[in-house]
Amino acid sequence: MNKFIPINKLKIDSNLFNFVNTEILPGIDIQQDQFWKNFSTIIQELDPINKTLLEKRKNLQLKLNNWHEINQGKEFDIHEYKQFLSDINYLVEEKEDFKINTENVDDEIAKISGPQLVVPITNARYALNAVNARWGSLYDALYGTNVIDETTETSQYDPKRGLKVIEYAKDHLDKIAPLKDLLWKEITKIKIEDKKIKFFYSENSFTTLTNENQIIGVRYENQYEIKELILLKNNLHIRVLIDPNHQIGKNDSANISDILIESAISTILDCEDSVATVDADDKIVSYRNWLGLMKGDLKSEFLKNKKLVNRTLNKDIEYVSLSGERKFLKSRSLMLIRNVGHLMTTPAILNNDDQEIGEGLMDAIITSLISLHDIKKQDGMINSLKKSIYIVKPKMHGPEEVEFTVSLFEKTEKLLNLEKNTIKIGIMDEERRTSINLKECIRAAKSRVAFINTGFLDRTGDEIHTSMFAGPFVTKGEMKNSTWIKAYESRNVTIGLKCGLQGKAQIGKGMWAMPDLMKEMIDQKINHLKAGANCAWVPSPTAATLHALHYHHLNIIDVQNDIMKKEEKNTIDDLITLPLLNRQNLSEDEINAEIENNVQGILGYVVRWVDQGIGCSKVPDINNIGLMEDRATCRISSQALANWLKHEIISEKQVVNALMKMSKIVDNQNANDPNYKSMSENFDSLSFKAAKELIFDGTEQPSGYTEPILHKKRLEYKKINN
C-alpha cells in the first residue's frame, strides 16, 4: 500500500508526489513547494463546488423520475414536457446570438479538415503509433483491407492484388489532382525543369497538372532526380514517392512506389473512456506517457514478427518548394489530451477528511503542468506551434458545468504562469443536458472552445437513463433511426456554425467502430463530411488514411457554408422526443436476441477491464465482428437492459440465463489469450459480478455511468492478485 505525503490540507500519494517532483517539475521553472501549495488551494476551493454540481445532477434526475412516474399512462405532451424541463432549469433560457473568440488555435484544428484518432494514453506503443499516423501509405491501407475486392490466398506479395491497389490509388489521383488530357497511369516520368513539374508520357512529350498550384514542392534523390512529389488538396498533403529500385516502383511505368496520405491530423490521447486507471500508480502511467509525448522523448520497445522494434516520435519532413525555399511538413498529429469528467474521484489524493478528491481536478492541473514542456520549447518536436494546450472535457451536464471547467482552467493557468485562455477546451456533446443547452454551453467557453463533438453511444446511454422511468426504450439498432438522434447530430453542427466555430474550432463526429470493415467505412463515413463535420473519429491509422480520402473529395468549408444558408429549423422538440418502444413490435425471439447481444457486449468488454486493466480493445460481438469497445458502449448496453427490466419487458431470470450462456461464448472468443481467466467455470469471477451489477443496478448508477462499478471491481481484483 502506497504512503501519503501531507501537503497543505491534502494527502498526496507518495509515488505521485515523487513523480511530479522528480520527473515533471524539472525544466519548467516552477518551484516544488509553490506548486503544491497552489495546487492544494485550487483543490480545496473547487472540490466542494464539484460535489455540489454532482448533487444537482442527482436532484434533477429525481425530479425527472417523479414527473415520468406521475405521467405514466398519459398521452405524451411535448409542450408540457418542455415546460417542465424549463421549470426545473434542466432546459435553460437561450440568450442572444454570439460568436466565439478563441485565439491561437493551431491549423490542425482551425484550418485543416481531416481524421482524428482516439488512443488510450496508458499504452505507449499505441500512443506513438497514433501520433505518428500523420502520414499513412495508401498502398498499404488498400492492400491490407477489404476496400479492394480482389482476394489473395498467399502471405507473400500478390501482384494481381497489388495492381488493383495501384489502379485504385491512381484513379484517386485522377479525381483530386488531374493531369491535363492524361491519366496518372499513362505517365512514364516525372521531372522538374525550369522550376516546373512535367509529367512525361513519351521521351519528349509531357503534360502538367490541370491546377499546377497543387504542387507545393519536391524531395530530391539527387539534384536531378525527384524522390517525392508533394501535392495539396483541400489543405491536405499527398506525397507521391518515386523509387525505381523499390519492389513496386521498379514495375511501375513512372516508378511510383507509393502514395503517402496526410491522415491523422489530430489525435486525442485519452485518460478517460478507453483506459482503466483506478489508482495512483495507474494515473502515473498515463501522466508519464503524456510527459514523454510533450517532451518528445517517449519510446516503446516491443517484438513484432519476432523482431525488436524501437518506436519513437517521427521527425518533421524537409522538402524544397518549386522556388527553391527550404520547408518542413509536420510528421505528427496535433495532440489533444482528454481528461476525465466531473463524476469520478481518485484515491491518489485525499482531503483533510480522508475523502477522495475529484479526479478531473487533478487531471486538469497535472496534464497542463506536463504540457508546459511543449509550450516552453523553441525548436524540435513541438506539438502546438500556437503555444496552446488542448484538453477535451467529457461528460459535462449543461452550461453550469462548462463554466466550472472554465474556472478550473483559469486557476490552472494562474498556477502555471500561463496567459489567459492558453488552455483550450473540447466540449464533448455526449450528455442530454449539454445537447439541449449546447449554445449556452459554447457561450460559457466562448474564448476557449476549440472543439465540439457528438458521441452517439454515451449520448444514448444518457438518453435512456434520463428518461428511465418514462417507459421502455427501442432497441439499440432502432435507436440509430430515432427522431432525437437525427436532431442531435444536425443541431450540433448547426449550432456550432452559428456560434462561429468555422475557421476557429473543430466540429467533430463520432467513431467508426468496426476496424476490419474498411470498405463499409469508405461507403458510409463520408456522410459525416456531408453533415458539415470538419473532423471525425476513426479506430486506427489505416482507417485514418482511408478516411482522409473523403476530405480530398469534399471541401468542408463549402459544405458548411451551404448549411449556414439553409433556413434553421427549431429542432428542440425533435431532440426531446422520447424513443419509446411499442411493445407489440417485438417478438420473444427478437427480445431474447437483444438481451444476448447486449449481454455479450458487456461481458466481452468488462472481463478485459476488470481482469487485465484494458479499457479499450477490439471485442468480437455476438456475430464475431470485431468492434472497438470502450466504456461508452458498455454504458448503453447496460442501460438498455436496466430500462427493459424496469418496465418488465424482460425478467431477471432471462438476463441471468443470458449472462451464463454468453459467458461461455466470450470465454471461447478469448481462448487464445494466455492472460484470460474463464467466467463460465463457476460464474463467480469479479468480472462476471461486475457485469451483473451494471445491469441490475443500472437504474441507480449516476447518469448510468459504468465507472463506479468498474473501478470498484478493478481495485478489488488488484488487491487480491497483487
N, C-alpha and C positions, 0 to 999 in steps of 0.2 A: 504493500500500500504506500502510495506517494505521501511525502510530508508536505506541510503547508507553511508558507512564509507570511507572517503577519505584516501587512503594509497599509497603514492609514485606514483602519477600519475594514480592511479586506484581508482575506486569506488566499494567497496565490499558491497554486500547486508548484512545488519546488522545481519540478522538471520544466514546467512552462516558464517559471521565473528565470531560471538559468538560461533557457533557450533564448528568451528575449534579450537578456543582458549580454550574453556571450556571442550570439550569432546575428541578431537583428540590429541592435543599437550601434555597434562599432561601425564607423564610417559615415554616419549620418548626422553628426553634431547635435545629438540630443543626450542630455545627461540622464543617467540612470535614475537617480533619486527624484529629479524633477519630473521625469516621465511617469513614474509610478504614483507620485503624489497627485499629479493632474489626472491620471487615469482613474484613480480612486475617486476623485471629486466628481468626474463625469458619471461614473457608475452610481455613486450614491444619489446624485441628482436625478438621473434618468431611469434607473431601475424601478423605482416606485411608480413612475408615470407609465412605464411599460406594463406593469401589472394592472394598473387602472384601465388601460386600453383593452387588455385581455378580459377584464371583468365586464367591460362594456359589450364586447362580443357576446359573452355569456348571457348577459341580461337581454340583449336584442334577440338572441336565439330563443330564450324562454318566452318572450312576447310573441314571436312568430309561431312557436309551437302552440301557444294558447289560442291565438287567433284562428289557426287552422283547425284546432280541436272544436272550437265554438261553431265554426262554419262547416263542419263535416256534414255532408249530405245536401248542402245548399248548392244551387247553381252558381258557378264561379262568376263573380262580377269584377272585371279587370279594373274598372274605375274605383270601386270600393276598396279593392286591394291596394291600388296605387296610393289612394288617400291614406290608408292605414300605414303604408311604408313611410309616407311623408310625416304623418303624425308622430311616429316613434323616432324620427330622424334617421331612419335607415336610408331613405332617399332624401338627399339634401337639396336645398334650393340651388338651381343653376344660375350663376351670375352672368355678367356681360361677357361678350367675346373678348379674347386676348390672343397674343402671340408669344410664344416662348422667346426668351432672350439668352439662351445658353451660348456661351462663347468658348473659344479654344477647344473645339472639338476636332479630333483627328479625321483625316479624309476618309479613312476606312468606315467611319460612321456617317459623316456628313455628306460625302460626295460619291462614294463607291457603293454600288448595289451588288450584293453577292451572297453566297452561302455563309452560314455561321455554324461552327461546331460547338458542342457542349461536351465537356470531358471531365471525369472525376479527378479532382486535384490530388487525391491520395495516391494515384498511380503515375509515377514519374515517366514511365515508358509511354503510356498513353498520352500524357500531357505533352511531352515533347513531340510525339508523332502528330498530334493535332495542331500544335503551334507551327510546326514545320510544314503543315499542309497548305501553306500559302500557294505552293506550286504542286501540280499533280500531272502525271503522264496520262494524256488522253488515250494513247495506245494501250497502256496497261489497264486503265479503267474499263475500256471497251472489251479487251481480250478476256479479262478476268470476271466478267459479269454476264448476266443474261440479256444485256442490251443487244448483243449480237446473237442472232438465232442459230448460226452455224455451230453445230456441236462438234466436240473433239473427244476422242477416246484415248488420247495419249497424254502423258505427263510432260513429254517433250514439246518443243515449239511446233505448232501445227501451221504450216504455210498457208493452207487453204483458209483457216480461220483468220490468220494474220492479214490476208488480202481483204477479207471482209472488213476488218478493223480499219485498214488504211483507206479503203473506199469510203467508209462512213466518215472518217476524220476529214478527208479531203473534200467530201461533199459538204461538210460543215463549213470549211473554209470558203468554198464557193458561195455559200449563203451570206457569210458575215464579213468576208474580205475578198470580194470577187475581183478577178482579173478582167482586163479589157479583152473581150472576144476570145477568151480562152478559159479552159478549166485547169484547176490545180494539178490534176492527174496527167495533164499533157505537157507540163514544163519539164525541161531536161537540165536546166542550170539556173542558179540564182547568183547574180553578180552585182557588184556596186561599181559604177562607172560615172565619173563626174558628179559625185555626191547624189547619184540617182540609182535606185534599185531596179534592176532589169530582170525580167523573167524570160529566159530563152526557151524556145520550143524547136529550134534548129540551130546550127552553128552560128548563123548571122542574123537570125530573126528573133525578135523579143517583143514582149509587151510589158505593161506596168499594171499596178493596181488601179482599179476604177477610181478609188479615192486614195491618192498617194499620201495624204496626210495621216493615214492609218499606220504608216511605217514610222516608228519613232526612233529606231536605232538598230545597231548590229553588235555582235560579238565576233571577233576575228580569231581564226586559227593561226594565221599569219597576216602580214599586211595585204595579201592578195585574196586570201580565201575566207569566206564567211562561214562561221560555225553556228551562228544563231541569227535569225531574223526576228525582230521584236515588233509585234503589231499591237494595235489598240482598238478596242471595240467597246463602246458604252463604258469607258473608264476602266475596263478590264484588259490586262495584257495577255497576249498569246505569244509564246516563244516557239518558233519553228526551228528545230535542230537539224543541222546538216552534217553528216559524217559518212564519207564513202567507205570507211573501214568497219562500220558497225554492221552487225548481222542483218538488220533491217535496211539500213541506209545503202549498203552496197548493192542491194537488189531493187532499190527504188530508182525510178527514172531521173529524179532530181537529187538523189542521195539524201532525201529526208529520212531521218532515223526516228524521229518522234515529234510530237507536238505537245508542249507543256502549257497547261491552262492555269491562269491565276484563279485559285479555287477558294480555299477557306479565307475569306477576307478578315474575319474576326473569329475569335474563339473565346467562349466562356469557360473559365476554369472554375469548376463547381465545388463549393463547400457544402452544398445542400442536398437536393433530392437524389443525386447519383452517388453519394458516399455514405458510409456507415461510421461516423465519428462520434463516439459516445462518451469519451473521457479525455483527460488532458493529453495523454500520450497519442491518441488518435488525432487530436487537433494539432499537435506539434508536427505530425507527418504532413498534414495539409499545409500548415504555415511554412514548413521547411521547403516544400516543393515550390510554393509561391515565391519564397525568398530566392531560390535558385533561378527561377524564371525572371524575376525582376533584376537580379544581379547579372544574369546571362550565363551562369556557370553550372546550371543544372545538368546532370549526367545520369544516364541509365545504362547499365551493363546487363546483357541478357543473351541467352542462346537462341538462335534462330536457324533452323535447318542444320543443327549440330555445329554451327559456327558462332563464335563470340562476337556480339555486336556492341559497340560503344556508341550510344546515341547522345548527341548534344544539339544545341540550337544551331540552325543554319545561319551562315553569314550572308549579308546582302550581296547582290549580284551587280557587278560592274559591267557597264556597256558604254558604247560610243554612239552619240547622236549622229545623224547624217551630216551635220555641220562640223563634226569633229569634237564636240564637247563631251567630257567625261561625266557620266551619270551613274546612278545606282537604282536598282529595283529592290524593294523590301522582300526578304525571303521568309518572313514570319508573319503570322496572323497578328492583328492587334488583339491584345489580351485584355479581357474583362474578368473580374472576379465576382462570383455570385456568393454572397453571404447567406446565412440562414435567416429565416423570418423572425417575427416577434415572439412566437409561442415558446420555443424551446429554451430551457435553461441548461447550464453547463456545470458539472462537478469540478471543473478546472479552477473556478474562482468562487469563493463563498463570501457572504457578507458577515456583518458582526453577529448576526443571529444564526450563523451556520447554514443559511439558506443559499441555494444556488442562484447566481445572477443570470440575467438574460444573455444567452449565447450570442444573439445578434449584436449586442453592445460590444462584446469582446471582439467579434469578427470585424466590425467596422473599424475599430481603433487599430487592431493589430495588422489587418491586411493593408490598411492605409499606411501604417508605420513601415511595413515592408516595402510598399510601393515607393517610398522615398528614395530607395536605392536606384530606381529608374528615373525618378524626377530629377535627381541631382546629377545624372550622367551628362557629360558634354559630348561624348562620342561613343563608338562601339555599338553594341546591340541595344539600341534604345527602343522601348516599346511605344511610348507616347511622345511624338515629336512636338505636340502641343502642350506637354507637361501637365497632363490631366490624369486623374485616377478614375477608373470606371467600375462602379460597384452596382451589380444587378441585385435588386432587392425583391425577393419573392413574397407572396402570401400576405400582402398588406390588405387590410379591410377598410377601404374608404379614405377620404381626404385627410382626416384627423391623424391616421397612422402614417400617411405620407409626410405630413407636417412634422410628426415626431422623428421620422427618419432624417428629414432635412435638418432638424435641430441637432440630432446626433452628429451629422456630418459637419455642421458648423463648429460644434465644440471640438470635434476631432481635428479640424483644420487649425484652430487656435492652439491646441495642444502640440501640433506638429509644425507650427510656424509656417503654415501654407496660406497662400492667397485665398480669399473667399471664393467659393464655387470651383475650387480645384477638383474636388470630389464630385463626379457626375453620378447621376442615379439612373438606373434602368428599372422602369416600373413594369413588373410582371402583372399583366391584367389577367389574373387567374382566380380571383375570388369575386363572388357575386356583388358584394357591396362596392368593390372597385369598378366593376363593369358598369354598374348602374350610375355611378358618380364619376366616370372616367375624366370628364372635362375638368371637374373640380380637383381631382387627384393630380392632373397635369399642372393645373394652376398652382397648387401647393408647392410644386417643384419647378416652376417655370424658368428659373435661372440655372437649373442643374440638370434637367431631364435630357438624356441623350439616347433614350431607348424606351419604346413600349413594345410589348409582345403578348400575343394571346397564347394561352396554354389550355388546350381543349380538355385534357384529362383532369387536371386539378380543378379547372373551372366547372367541369361536370360533377366532380366529387362534391364541390361546394353547392352546386345547384341542387343536388339530391339532399344533402344534409340540411341546408337552409329550409327546405320545404318538406322535411322528413315526415311531418305529421299531416301533410295535405292529402296524401293518398299514395298509391303505388305508382312508381315511375315506369316508363317504357324501357325496353331492353337497351343494352349498350349499342347494338347495331342501329336500332331505330333512333336513338338519341342523336346520332350524327345528322339526321334529317329533320330534326325538330325546329320549330319556329324560333325558339330563343337563340339557338346556336348560330343560325343564319344572321340574325340581328346582331349578335355578339361579335362575329367576325367582321361584318361590314361596318358596324359602329366604331370599332377600334380604329380602323383606317380613316374613316370619315372624320372622326373627332380629332385624331392625330393631325391630319392635314389642316383642318380648320384651326387648330391651335398653333400652326406654323412650324410643324416638325420637318417639313420638306427642306432639304439642304442643311439641316442642323442636327437631326437625330434619326435613329433607325425606327422604322415601323416594321416589326417582325411578325412572322408566323411560325407555327409550331413544328414539331418533329415528324419526319418520315420514319416510322418505327420498324420497318422491315428491311434490314440492311442487305438481305440476299435478293431482294426483288427490285433490281435497279431499272429494268425495262418499264415496270409499272410506275416507278418513281418518275422516270422521264416523261411518261404519258400524262401523269396526274399533277405533279408538283408545280408545273408552270402556272397552274391556277392560282397559286399564291402570288405570283407576279401580276397576273391579270387582276387580282383583287387590290393591287396597289402597294403590296409589301415590298420594301427595298432590301429585306434580308429574310431568310428562312432557315430553320434548323435542319441539319442532316446528321445521320448517325455515324459517318466515317469519312476519312479523307477521300476515299474513292467516290463516295456519294457526293462529296463537295465538288470534285472535278466534273462529274456528270451534271450535277445541278447547275454549275456555273454556265453551262451551255445555254440554259434558259435565259440568262441575263445578257447573252450576246444577241439573242433574237428580239428581246423587248427592251425598250428604253423606259425605265420605270418613271422617270420624270414626266414623260408624255402620258403614261397611264394615269399617274396621279393627277396631272392637270385635267385630264378628261373627267376623272371622278369629281374634282372640285367644280367643274362646270355644271354637273348634274344637280337637279333640284334635290335638296336634302329632305328626306322624309323623317318624320318623328317616329323612331322605331322603339321607343321605350316600352310601349305596350307589348310589342313583339318580344322584347327582351325579358319581360317579367311574366310572359305566358308560360304556365307550368306544363311540362311534358308528361302528363299523367296517362296512365295505362287504361285502355278499355279492356277489362278483364276477359271479355268474350273473345278477344282476338288471339289468345294463346292457347294452344293445346297442351295436354300434360307432357307430351314428348318435347315440345318447344320449351316448356318451363324447366324440365329436367336438363335439357341441353344448355340452357342459360346458367343454371346452377353450376353444372360441371365445368363450363367454360370459365366462369368467374373463380370458382374454387381452385381449378388447376393453375390459373394465372397467379393467384395469391400464394399458393404453396410453392410454386416454382421460383417465385421471387423471394419469399420470406426465408426459405431454407438456406439460401446463399447469404442473405442478410444476417441472420442470427448466428449461423454456424461458422461462416467464413468472413464476415465483415465486408461482403461485396454489395455495394449499394446500387450498382447498375451493371447489367450484363445482358447478353442475348439469351433470352429464355424461350425454349420451344413452347408454343401454345398447344392446345389440345389436338391440333392437326399437324403438329411438328413443324410449324412455320416459325422460324426464329424471329422474336420480337424484342426490341430494345425496351427493357423494363426498368423503371425506377419507382420511387415512392408514389408518384402521381398515378401510375397505372394500378398500383395496389390500393390506393385511396378510392378510386372509382369502383373497382370490383367489390371491395368490402362494403362500401356504402350502398351499392346496388342491392346486395344481398340483405343487408341490415334493413333496408327500406321494404323489401318484399316480406321479410319476417315480421316487421312491424304491422303490416297490413294483411298478414295471413295469406299471402299468395303462395307462400311456401312454409314448410314446417321445420322445426329444429331437427327432427329426425331425418328429413330429406337432406339437410345440409351436412349433418354428421356422416350420413351414408356416403355422400359425395366426397367429403374430406377423406374418408378411409379409402374409397375407390381411387380417387385422383392421386393420393399419396403414393400408391403403388406405381401409377403411371409416371409420376415425377421421379420416383426412385429409378425406374428403368431409363428415363431420359438422361439421368446423371450417372449411369452405370460406369462410364469411362473416366469419371472424375475420382482420382485416388483420395482426395480430401473430403469426399461426400459421405455423409452419415445418413443411413436409411431412416425414413419416418414411419414406414409401414410395419416395422417389426413388432412394435408394441403400442404405437400411436401415443407415445408418452414423451416425445422429444420436446425441447423448448420451442423449436420452430413450428411443430405441429400445434402446440398450445397457443403460440402467438397467432397463427392463422385463425384458430377458433375464436380467440378474443377479438381480433379485428372485425370479425363478422358479428358475433353475438353481443359484443359491447360497442358496436359501431354507432348506435344511436347516441350513446353518451360521450363519445370521443369529441373533443373540442374541434368544431368545424369539420368533423370527420377525418381529421389528420391521423396518420398511421404512426407518426414519430413516437408518441408517448409509450405505446406498447412495444414497438420495435426496439427502442432504446433500452427499456426495462429488461427485455428478454436477452438482448445482446450483452448487457452488463452482467446479467446473471450467468450467461454462458462463459464469458471471460473469467468470471470469478471461480467457476467450477473447473475450468480447463487450464488455467494459468498457474 
